[in-house]
Amino acid sequence: MTIRVLVADDQALFREALVTLLEVQAGVEVVGEAANGDEAVRRSRELRPDVVLMDLRMPVLDGIAATARLHAEQPGVRVLALTTFDDDENVFAALRAGAVGYLLKDVTSARLVEALEAAARGGSVLEPSVAAKVVARVASLPAEAPAPEHPLSGREVEVVRMLAQGHSNREIAAALFLAEGTVKNLVTSVLSKLDVRDRTQAALKARDLGLL
């Protein structure tokens, strides 16, 4: 599967560098670029990418407003926020707008490609610092009912805890001394047992079950 990507960033030098980096990645095709949020929405409508890499602070229409418009008008297009800012205001505004992931611009190329693959499959990915904010925000909410028993094995609990911290499959494998394929199977099992569709929802469900 080739992932069709639209890159939206108002900094021309960064945008060009990012396009160059992505064009040499196997399984990734950059189908277009945008210099502001309004252009990102219009270009997405024309090009139908699988994933939009969206900067948040752009002229004309900022990335958060553009994400909300894409989510409403083109729900099949997945938006990954790619920014230099990880403050609470931007993080939660982007996620509320419909972004399926939140990465910082110092992300490695390998991590970025993993995030694109996850987004294209319908999953979510968060920078560890962002994942911590999400878990902390959810943990501060009052519990509506006593946490029910959970269906996960001990190993799956270890995996979901690391997943909630924003770690990739590769990082989880290294920490738990497992093969990456084994971790992938464990993550799939966790999503199935918790009846959720992506990693962010799994983290929230794990919190409700008292696993974090």
Residue pairs with C-beta under 8 A, 6 or more apart in sequence:
1 27
1 120
2 27
2 28
2 29
3 27
3 28
3 29
3 50
3 51
3 116
3 117
3 120
4 29
4 31
4 47
4 48
4 49
4 50
4 51
5 22
5 28
5 29
5 30
5 31
5 49
5 50
5 51
5 52
5 53
5 116
6 30
6 31
6 32
6 33
6 34
6 40
6 43
6 44
6 47
6 49
6 51
6 52
6 53
7 15
7 18
7 19
7 22
7 30
7 32
7 33
7 34
7 52
7 53
8 33
8 34
8 35
8 36
8 37
8 39
8 40
8 43
8 52
8 53
8 54
8 55
8 58
8 63
8 66
9 15
9 18
9 34
9 35
9 53
9 55
9 58
9 82
10 35
10 36
10 55
10 57
10 58
10 59
11 55
12 35
14 105
15 33
15 35
18 53
18 82
19 30
19 33
21 109
21 112
22 28
22 30
22 112
23 29
23 30
25 109
25 113
27 113
27 117
28 113
28 116
31 47
31 49
32 43
32 46
32 47
32 49
33 43
34 40
34 42
34 43
35 58
36 58
36 59
36 60
36 61
37 54
37 58
37 60
37 61
37 62
37 63
37 65
37 66
37 69
38 60
38 61
38 66
39 60
40 52
40 54
40 61
40 63
40 66
40 70
41 61
41 66
41 69
41 70
41 73
44 52
44 70
44 74
44 77
45 73
45 74
48 74
48 77
49 77
50 77
50 78
50 119
50 120
51 77
51 78
51 79
51 80
51 116
51 119
51 120
52 70
52 77
52 78
52 79
52 80
53 80
53 82
53 116
54 63
54 66
54 67
54 79
54 80
54 81
54 82
54 99
55 63
55 81
55 82
55 83
56 62
56 63
56 64
56 81
56 83
56 85
56 90
56 94
57 63
57 83
57 85
58 66
61 69
63 81
63 83
63 94
64 90
64 93
64 94
64 97
65 97
67 79
67 81
67 94
67 97
67 98
67 99
68 97
68 98
70 77
70 79
70 98
71 79
71 97
71 98
72 98
78 100
78 119
78 120
78 122
79 97
79 98
79 99
79 100
79 101
80 99
80 100
80 101
80 102
80 103
80 115
80 116
80 119
80 125
81 90
81 94
81 99
81 101
81 102
81 103
82 103
82 104
82 105
82 107
82 112
83 90
83 102
83 103
83 104
83 105
84 104
84 105
86 102
86 104
86 127
86 129
86 130
86 133
88 133
88 137
91 102
91 130
91 133
91 134
92 133
92 137
94 102
95 102
95 134
100 119
100 123
100 124
100 125
100 198
100 200
101 115
101 118
101 119
101 124
101 125
101 126
102 126
102 127
102 130
103 111
103 112
103 115
103 125
103 126
103 127
104 127
104 129
107 115
107 127
110 170
111 168
114 125
114 168
114 169
114 170
115 125
118 124
118 125
118 198
118 199
119 125
122 197
122 198
123 197
123 198
123 199
124 198
124 199
124 200
124 201
125 166
125 168
125 199
126 134
126 166
126 199
126 200
127 166
128 165
128 166
128 167
129 166
130 166
131 164
131 165
131 166
131 203
132 165
132 166
134 200
134 203
134 204
135 164
135 165
135 203
135 207
135 212
138 203
138 204
138 207
139 207
139 212
143 208
147 208
147 209
147 210
148 209
150 157
150 194
150 206
150 209
150 210
150 211
151 193
151 194
152 160
152 190
152 193
152 194
152 211
155 176
155 186
156 186
156 189
156 190
156 193
157 211
158 176
159 172
159 176
159 183
159 186
159 187
159 190
160 190
160 194
160 202
160 203
160 206
160 211
161 206
161 211
161 212
162 171
162 172
162 175
162 176
163 172
163 187
163 190
163 199
163 202
163 203
164 202
164 203
164 206
164 207
164 212
167 175
169 180
169 183
169 184
169 187
170 180
172 178
172 183
172 187
173 179
173 180
173 182
173 183
176 183
178 186
187 199
190 202
191 197
191 198
191 199
191 202
194 201
194 202
194 205
194 206
194 209
195 205
196 202
196 204
196 205
203 212
206 212
